[in-house]
Amino acid sequence: MLLLLALCWGLPLCAGSLGEARSWGDPSEQVGPRVPRQLRLLQRLKTKPLMTEFSVKSTIISRYAFTAVSCRMLNRASEDQEIEFLMQIPAAAFITNFTMLIGDTVYQGEITEREKKNGDKVKEERNKTTEDNGEKGTETFRASVVIPSKDKAVFLLSYEELLQRRLGKYEHVISVRPQQLVGRLTVEVNILESSGITSLEVLPLHNSRQKGSGRAEDDAGPPPSTVINQNETFAKVIFKPSVVQQARIAQNGVLGDFIIRYDVNREQNIGDIQVLNEYFVHYFAPKDLPPLPKNVVFVLDSSASMVGTKLRQTKDALFTILHDLRPQDHFNIIGFSNRIKVWKDHLVSVTPNNIRDGKVYIHHMSPTGGTDINGALQRGIRLLNNYVAHNDIGDRTVSLIIFLTDGKPTVGETHTLKILNNTKEAARGQICIFTIGIGNDVDFKLLEKLSLENCGLTRRVHEEEDAGSQLIGFYDEIRTPLLSDIHINYPPSIVEQATRTLFPNYFNGSEIIIAGKLMDKKIDRLHVEVRASNSKKFVILKTDVPVGPQKVGNDVIGSARPKGDGEKDPNHLERLWSYLTVKELLNSWLQNDDEQEKERLRQKAQALAVNSRFLTPFTSMKLKKSTLQTRKLEDSHGMSAATGPETVTQSLQPGSTLKKPYNPRIKVSRTSADGDPHFVVDFPLSKLTVCFNIDGQPGDILRLVSDHTGSGVTVNGALIGAPAPPNGHKKQRTYFRTITILVNKPERSYLEITPHRVILDGGDRLVLPCNQSMVVERRGLEVSVSANANVTVTIQGTIAFVILIHLYKKPAPYQRDHLGFYISSSKGLSGNCHGLLGQFLNQDARLTEEPARLSKNTTSPPFPKADEKSETVLKVKGHQVPVVWKQRKIYNGEEQIDCWFARNAAQLLDGEYKDYLAAHPFDSETTFGLGLSRGL
């Protein structure tokens, strides 16, 4: 029998351990006669091992996930055959157990210390794919075994991970890639969050390693057969596709990643603190804080290897990011190859002119030469240090470098250790460096350590992936810093072995997590104090948390592993504390250059990992052969290992389901901008409806409602282009791709709406999918999503906008998914409101010259004689505009209205076309004075 087990981490090779390949067989066996290719294919198809069951069960308790995988295989062939079990797991996870059943023989995993041999340094090498939502991608676990004819094999794998909050959501990803269609395929996820679950969503299956950003625009809703049950604190999600449903997704059994996203309720700014027995965890994610100003330097590789798509995608992404900078931010741009090219000799403020000039500079970057990583970083750090020193704003701003490269250092300083030391010495812990590595030739180890040693994060982008979208997604995570220099303190006489308590920054949508042990089990309260800097003040938060005997269900949740004789089953907070502590020790070991200190950290991490049964670079897994009964082993290691406490599975009573989706019927005024875009303005007092067209250019951002100084509301719409229909009079079409709403009163909120998602950025950043109905209320702002139909935004109860969603299943070349903007209520807008639509909201209009035979009802069409020329003149705001009667469809074509059409919109509107162009999506500046020329 041939047995091959491998975890592609480059883990140590030891007798009987994972990572070692052992073989038994007759070395004198000769190769048989050549078999025709067609016959070999037929034989392979007939004898391919059959997977009879593939099931994954996860239990998430307070963000900590226990996952167990079970796979059953059958050798249908008449001879012994090799069978492979393959599973991709998150890189942040620790494997806690692996067990195989081959016939009646059991091979059970045991975590042991890894012994150093011949004084070699420990190395950790990982075989990864990359993702845009994780720092280190995924890792592939493989197990191969040769089993007898007609016999079965069962593979049982367990792993644990702490979910990280990014962009306001926790994300749990399960790889569903059994490599063939499976008779019984089940994925079950149970979530228990005592503070309450919010915004739970199940994404469509993703076969791209870019888990969060690889979605096709026509994807809608969870995968087929998915069932979601949820109450306030518990959710159960089951994905159980039939063989037919699997085949419709992928004939080869590679279904993709099953992804669940959710968030939890947060009521206290000091965070959610949970205590169980002698362990505690503190989740800190404050909201409703003003953003800290950013000092950011973009350092971009422009060497010869960036030629083509990589540089083009990077430039496009930077254009988007520059428009996203806030007015209080400062920025600069560095392009580097064998020369360091700095845009400005100092950081500049965010103004329309500077953004425009920065885009021009990026546009003219051309790939050439080598890669001077050290020189580029030193120059970027020097720019930031000089700016902070000369402006004395260190405690009230956050300094960042966003560094992107596709190669290794080839010019200047090329020694990795010297680059790291130079960077760390120059940054002095005051500048956070966020790195992105593109392609297979990049020195990812260097980038990883640069970020790790300088309070940043790192991402890796494969050659075939979109560098631009990943750069934007990465930037979104760090675009809104809320706090800096964060100190979280607990009484040293009560708390011991707490994980990290000092943090340089907190970014909106993320989360800080601290875990620790309590020395005194008899205390009834735990004092917690948080000190941090905000843009306007120094923040101090204090509270006393009640501590009492707490249990979860009949049994405290343990790891996905069996208990030993006389061993207690640890609670989930103990597992979480062990997980965080081992991770921090591994990071400290990676950063440290002192050999004696590295050895101390290695031994400490190794001891805790063995005790917690975590498979790490410092531990090994040995397989022990035993003769346990199959049924008993499956009960200990199989799916029950991740089920969790009984009260969890029973907490959702029969009949409990999701609330009925909110699906309001819109009833709005005709005042709107929709379609190509066609504008409609309703004047209710005079019972007149006026319409006009604006022929903008793709990329233009139009000011629709400008009332920043009055009600504090601004609405802008960004245009996209499409070819004109054949035989049409237009050269191109334009549609609204994005509607952005800035609400400045009582507190500032940003709202960005596209046909597929709504982003609400204020105290917390929320991302709402447009294919699910939901309602969100906060700070006087209500956002209601009716799935794939419309988004209603209500502000202070007196202003309401409805955004229609236009989607095409099979769009023609001239069609694009787009939005329509309708004003439902304008009571709260001031008399000084302006914009393409806003300027008419507090006005009246009348017809000053009537054509022959015009009816007294001005909404009805005139019927002049054939030889008469009819001209009707509309008077509004001092403008006299010739108009003609026509009909126009609104509300997605559901209603046809009569309107007076102004062929020349320039005569109807104040100012010129350029006066209605916004510099960026949330631009609120607008000026209109007397005597402005027209010429729209």
Secondary structure, 3 states (H helix, E strand, C coil): CCEEEEECCCCCCCCCECCCEECCCCCCCCCCCCCCHHHHHHHHHHHCCEEEEEEEEEEEECCEEEEEEEEEEECCCCCCEEEEEEEEEECCCEEEEEEEEECCEEEEEEEEECCCCCCCCCCCCCCEECCCCCCCCEEEEEEEEEECCCCEEEEEEEEEEECCEECCEEEEEEEECCCCCCCEEEEEEEEECCCCEEEEEECCCECCCCCCCCCCCCCCCCCCCEEEEECCCEEEEEECCCHHHHHHHCCCCCCEEEEEEEEECCCCCCCEEEEECCEEEEEECCCCCCCCCEEEEEEEECCHHHCCHHHHHHHHHHHHHHHHCCCCCEEEEEEECCCEEECCCCCEECCHHHHHHHHHHHHCCCCCCCCCHHHHHHHHHHHHHHHHHHHCCHHHCEEEEEEEECCCCCCCCCCHHHHHHHHHHHHCCCCEEEEEEECCCCCHHHHHHHHHHCCCCEEEECCCCCHHHHHHHHHHHHCCEEEEEEEEECCCCCEECCCCCEEEEEECCCCEEEEEEECCCCCCEEEEEEEEECCCCEEEEEEEEECCCCCCCCCCCCCCCCCCCCCCCCCHHHHHHHHHHHHHHHHHHHHCCCHHHHHHHHHHHHHHHHHHCCECCCEEEEEEEECCCHHHHHHHHCHHHHCCCHHHHHCCCCCCCCCCCCCCCCCCCCCEEECCCEEEEEECCCCEEEEEECCCCCCCEEEEEEECCCCCEEEEEEEEEEECCCCCCCCEEEEEEEEEEEECCCCCEEEEECCCEEEEECCCEEEEECCCCEEEEECCEEEEEECCCEEEEEECCCEEEEEEEECCCCCCCCCCCEEEEEEEEECCCCCCCECCCHHHCCCCEEEEECCCCCCCCCCCCCCCCCCCCCCEEEEECCEEEEEEEEEEEECCCCEEEEEEECCCHHHCCCCCHHHHECCCCCCCCCCCCCCCCCCC
